[in-house]
Amino acid sequence: MMKAYAMRQSSRLLLSLCGVLAVFAAGCTSAPVASGPSAVASLQPTRGHGAVGEVRFVLQGQSMLVEGRVSGLRPGQEHGFHIHEKGDCSSGDGMSTGGHFNPDGKPHGPRHAAHHAGDLPSLKADANGVATISLRLSGLSIGHGAADVVGRGLIVHAQPDDYTTQPTGNAGARIACAVIVAKP
């Protein structure tokens, strides 16, 4: 009788242990896939403005994941958002970043048509003036090639991008500026 009881207890213990291991193994298989090279841009306000934020760029295969958060925007409004040629925010107004990043010499435009590599979708601020960014892009790289975003400027504009006015989209003043820096 004691032997049967001990065997049942051992079996229960073994089944419990197997269950724990199965849950652990399932958790391991659903862990995020290792990502490729990454970069970050810490947006600071330009003179007279208050927009700040952080945007991360992660190369994943042939696409770039762009995620981040920008606050201090006009509540409920859209704001142009672009990668610019130069990683230089020294002018105080963002103008030292030059024009939109455009290694292929394309016209300014929306993502579904011919466009500058640096043409990003406009940010949409919520009622608190905060915009959350999460998008996938193609045609950009980190750390190599003509489409490398590292060392470029990232700009948030005061107005929405109209995606037609050449070469800027008529997005207005540059209200936040950052240099895109590779992460080790």
N, C-alpha and C positions, 0 to 999 in steps of 0.2 A: 504494500500500500504506500509506504513512504517513498519507495523507488518510483512508482507511477506519478506521485505528486511532484517529486523532484524533476522528473522528465517533463511534465506539463509546464512547470515553472521555467525550466531551461528553454523549452520551446517558445513560451511567451516572451522571454527575454530576447531570444534570438530573433523572433519576428519583430519585436519593438526596435531592436538594433538595426535590422534590415530596413524598417520603415524610415528610421532617422537617416540612414545612409542614402536611401532612395531620394528623400527630400533634399539632402545635401547635394547629391549628384545632379538632380534636376536644377537646383539653383546654380550649380556650376555651369551647366550647359546653357543657361539663359543669360549668363553674364554678357555685358556688352563686348562686341568684337573690338580688338585693339584698333585704335585709330592711327592715322598717319601723322605727318608733320602738322604742327599747329602754330597759330600766331594769335596775338591779342592786340586790341586797340583800346586805350583808356581815354575816352572822350572828355575833354575839358571845355568849359565855355569860352567863347571868344568874347572880346571886349563888349560889355553892355548886355550880355546874355547870361542865362543860367542853366543851359542844358548840359548834363553830364551823363556818363554811362560807360559801360564796358561791352565790347563786342569780341567774340571769339571766332576764329576761323580754323576749321579742322578739315584737312584733306582726307577724304574717304574714297579710295579708288579713283574713279574719274570725276567725282563731284566734290564740291566744297560745301561743308555744313557751316552756316553762319548763324550764330545764336548770340543773344545779348539783351540788354535792357538799357533804355535811355529815359531819363527823367528830366523835368524842368522844361517840358515842351508846352505849347499852347494846348489846353485841354480840348479834346474832340477834333483836333485838326491834323491834317497830313503835313509831313515835312519831307522835302527831297533828301535823298540819302545816296551818297556816291563815294567811290574810291577815287582819289585824285592822284595825279602824277607824282608829286613830291611829298615825302614825309617831313614836312617842315611847317610847324605851327608858330614860328617865331614872329610873324607879323602882327599878331594880336587880333586880326580880323579873318584869319584863315586863308587869305589870298596867296600866301606864300606856298600853298600846296599846288598851285598851278591849276591846269584844266583837268577834266575827267581823265582817268587812266584809260588809254585807248591804243594799246600796242598794235592792233590790226587796222587802224585808220578807218573805222566804221562810223556812220552817223550816230548821233544821239537818238535813243529810242527805247521802247519798252522791251522787256525780256523776251517776248514771243516774236520779235522782229529783229532785223539787223540793229546792233547797238554797241556802244562802247563797252569794253570789258568792265569798266567801273560803274556802269549804270545799274543801280540796285532799285528794288521796289521802294516807293515812298513809305516812310514810317507813319503809322496811324496812332496818335496819342489817345489814351482813354480819358475819361472824365477828370482824372487826377493829373493829366499831363505826362503819363508814362506810356512808352511804347515798348512792347516786347517783340524781339526779332527771332525768327526761326525759319530759315529757308535754305534751300539747296540750289547751288549754282554750278554751272559747267563752264569750262574755258578759263579757269583761274588756277594758279598753282602756288605752292609755298616752298621757297628755297631754291627754285630753279626755273629757268626759261624766261621768255619774254612776258609771260602772263603772271609772273611772281608778284604777289601782293605785299611781300615783306619790304619795308622801307617806303611804302606809299602812304599817302594821307587818307584819312577817313573823315568825311564832312557830313554834318547834319545841317540842312538849310532851313530858313524861316518859312518858306512857302512850299506847297506841293509841287512836284515835278509834273509838267504838262506832257512830257515825253515827245514833244514835237519841235519846240523851239530849239534851233541849232546855235551853238553846240552844247547848251547848258540845261535846257528844259525849263528855263525861266523860273528857277526855284528860289531866287532871292538871296538874301544875305546868308553868310556862313555863320551859324550860331554855335557850333561845337566842332572841335578839331582834335584829331589824334594821329599819331604815327603808328602804323601797323608794325609790330615787333614780333620776331620769331620767338617761340617759347622753346626752352631747352628740352 
